[in-house]
Amino acid sequence: MRAAMRAGIVGGLLLLTACGKSQAEMQADCQKALTKASTKTDRPEACKELSQKDYDTILMAWIVDNTIEDMPQKDQDILDLYDDGHVNGSIPGD
């Protein structure tokens, strides 16, 4: 009886794991769903399953990337120069 219950539980967990998305897939979906309206407490639906720490990291990276992309090219070049001493596209947004 115990063995059958244990097998059923393990089988159910394996089935749930196989049907669900991986952590990397959930993070990628979250990145795609972020918009300028996304905040620390107002997450897109695609980000709801992530831990607060993972969501905060993805959100901050998205904010930095989009801030750089929205900067004038001259300012992007200055950041690029500070990055490695050359204007060579080593930062996002260049």
N, C-alpha and C positions, 0 to 999 in steps of 0.2 A: 504494500500500500504506500509506504513512504517513498519507495523507489519510483513508483508511478507518479506520485505527486511531484517529486523532485524533477523527474523527466519532463512532466507537463510544464512546470515553472520555467525550467531551462529552455525548453522548446519555445515557450511563449516569449521569453526575453530575446531569444535569437531571432524570432520572427519580427518582433518590434524593432530590433537593431537593423535587420536587413531592410525593412520598409522605410526607416527614417533616413534623414539626410545626415551626412557626416558633418563634423564641426566646420571643416573647411568649406563645404558647400553652403552651410548656413551663413558663414561669414561673407562669402562671395555674394550671396543673395542680398544680404544686408547692405553691403557696399553699393550694390546697384540701386537699392531702394532709397538711399539717403538723398535728401533734398535740402534746400536752404531752410525749410520749415522744421527739419529734424532738430531736436534738442535732447539734452540729457534725460529729460523725463517724458518727452513726446516722441516715442520711437515709431518708425514705420512698422507695419505688420510683419514684414520679413525679418525684423530684428528682435521680435518679442521673445524668442526662445534662447537668445544668447545671454550669458551672464552679464551683470552690470559692468564688470571689469572689461570683458571682451567688447561690449558695445561702446564703452567710453573710449577704448583704444581705436576702434574703427572710426568712430565719430570724429575724434581729434585728428586722425590722419586725413580724413576727408576734408575737414575744415582747413587744415594747412595746405593741402593740395589745391583746393579751390581758391584759397586766398592768393596763393602764388600765381595761379592761372589768371586771376582777375587783375593782377598788377600790370602796370605799363611795362613794356619790354625793357626799358632802361633800368627800372627797379629790379626786374628779374635778373638782368645781367650783373647788377651790383651784388645781389645775393650769390649768384653763381661765382663771381670773382672771390668773394669771401669764403666760399665753400672750399675751393682747392687752388686758388691763385690764378685761375684761367676762366675765361668766358667760353665754356665748351659744352653747355647743356647738361651739366652734372646734377642740376636740381630739377624737380618736376615743374612743368609749365613752360620750360624754355622751348 
